[in-house]
Amino acid sequence: QVDNKHPTVKPNSLMRYLCRLVTPPNGLVLDPFCGSGSTGVAAIQEGFKFVGIEKDEESAATARERTRLARETDDLPLFSDSGN
């Protein structure tokens, strides 16, 4: 578990839903204000590619670690609206 001190962390279930809602199958999710990486974690869990941009180094480091852990987990959905 990564210590996440970002002030606007979003619920994972919400971000997964939003990623599925707006991203085509095998699509790419771009978050130009990545923060601590909540959108990136959700995108990865839904089987999408992800690019995040963040200027605050502490938040960027947290996002890198959270998305790295999301890529390493086997907790991906068996079935998904993303078509993956």
C-alpha positions as CSV (number, residue, x, y, z in Angstrom):
1,Q,0.0,0.0,0.0
2,V,1.3,3.4,-1.0
3,D,1.0,6.4,1.4
4,N,-1.2,8.7,-0.6
5,K,-1.3,12.3,0.8
6,H,-2.9,13.9,-2.2
7,P,-5.9,16.1,-1.2
8,T,-8.3,15.0,-4.0
9,V,-8.0,11.2,-4.3
10,K,-10.9,9.8,-6.2
11,P,-12.8,6.6,-5.4
12,N,-11.4,3.7,-7.5
13,S,-14.8,2.4,-8.5
14,L,-15.8,5.9,-9.8
15,M,-12.6,6.3,-11.9
16,R,-12.9,2.7,-13.3
17,Y,-16.5,3.5,-14.4
18,L,-15.4,6.8,-16.0
19,C,-12.6,5.1,-17.8
20,R,-14.9,2.5,-19.3
21,L,-17.5,5.2,-20.1
22,V,-15.3,7.4,-22.3
23,T,-12.5,5.1,-23.5
24,P,-12.8,2.9,-26.6
25,P,-11.7,-0.8,-26.4
26,N,-7.9,-1.0,-26.3
27,G,-7.8,2.8,-25.8
28,L,-5.5,5.2,-24.1
29,V,-6.4,7.2,-21.1
30,L,-4.6,10.6,-20.8
31,D,-4.6,12.5,-17.5
32,P,-2.9,15.8,-17.9
33,F,-3.3,16.6,-14.2
34,C,-2.4,13.1,-12.8
35,G,-2.0,14.0,-9.1
36,S,-1.4,10.8,-7.2
37,G,-2.5,8.5,-10.1
38,S,-6.1,7.5,-9.2
39,T,-7.1,7.6,-12.9
40,G,-4.0,5.7,-13.9
41,V,-4.7,2.9,-11.5
42,A,-8.3,2.7,-12.7
43,A,-7.3,2.7,-16.3
44,I,-4.7,-0.1,-15.8
45,Q,-7.2,-2.2,-13.8
46,E,-9.7,-1.8,-16.7
47,G,-7.1,-3.0,-19.3
48,F,-6.4,0.4,-20.9
49,K,-3.1,2.1,-21.7
50,F,-2.4,5.1,-19.6
51,V,-0.3,8.3,-19.8
52,G,-0.3,10.7,-16.8
53,I,1.3,14.2,-16.5
54,E,2.0,15.8,-13.2
55,K,4.4,18.7,-12.3
56,D,4.5,18.1,-8.5
57,E,7.3,15.7,-7.9
58,E,5.9,14.2,-4.7
59,S,2.6,13.5,-6.4
60,A,4.3,12.2,-9.5
61,A,6.4,9.8,-7.4
62,T,3.2,8.5,-5.7
63,A,1.5,8.1,-9.1
64,R,4.5,6.2,-10.5
65,E,4.4,3.8,-7.5
66,R,0.7,3.3,-7.6
67,T,0.5,2.6,-11.3
68,R,3.5,0.3,-11.0
69,L,1.7,-1.7,-8.4
70,A,-1.5,-1.7,-10.5
71,R,0.5,-3.2,-13.4
72,E,2.0,-5.9,-11.2
73,T,-1.3,-7.1,-9.6
74,D,-3.3,-10.0,-10.9
75,D,-6.5,-8.3,-9.7
76,L,-7.7,-7.4,-13.2
77,P,-11.3,-8.0,-14.1
78,L,-12.2,-11.2,-16.0
79,F,-14.8,-9.3,-18.0
80,S,-15.0,-5.6,-18.6
81,D,-17.0,-3.2,-20.6
82,S,-13.7,-2.0,-22.2
83,G,-13.7,-5.1,-24.5
84,N,-10.4,-6.3,-23.2
